[in-house]
Amino acid sequence: MSIIPGLVALHEHTVADADTAIALGSGDVPVLATPRIVAWAEAACVAALADSATDAETTTVGTSVHLDHVGACGVGSAVRVRAELAAHEGRVLHFAVTVDDASGRVLAKGELTRVIVYRGRFLGALPSA
């Protein structure tokens, strides 16, 4: 595994009805929902690591999200999510995430942490249903 700070992924999305606060139950206005931003940010972090951080035995899991949702946008808006690996401390990976609209206006920014785990051990530790 080769994990080097500076790994980046960019994802572009167009806000759909299914991405709104109304649809996700996080509010009652038809704007991009914070939970959708978090999901898109996590996906960008995973994409940044896709070619270098894990192998068949390992994966990463999200452990911490600090996100400031500072701007609103509506259905049809183009949104870009950027995740950059800012630091790598053993198994812990820290990402800087920004979300902006087509004009470059910042909609959200923050830090996400993911941890490298062994798939088998991680799944084996789950409680039985």
PyMOL commands that set and color helices and strands:
alter all, ss='L'
color gray80, all
select helices_A, chain A and resi 17-19+21-24+34-49+119-124
alter helices_A, ss='H'
color red, helices_A
select strands_A, chain A and resi 8-14+58-69+78-89+92-101+106-118
alter strands_A, ss='S'
color yellow, strands_A
deselect
rebuild
show_as cartoon
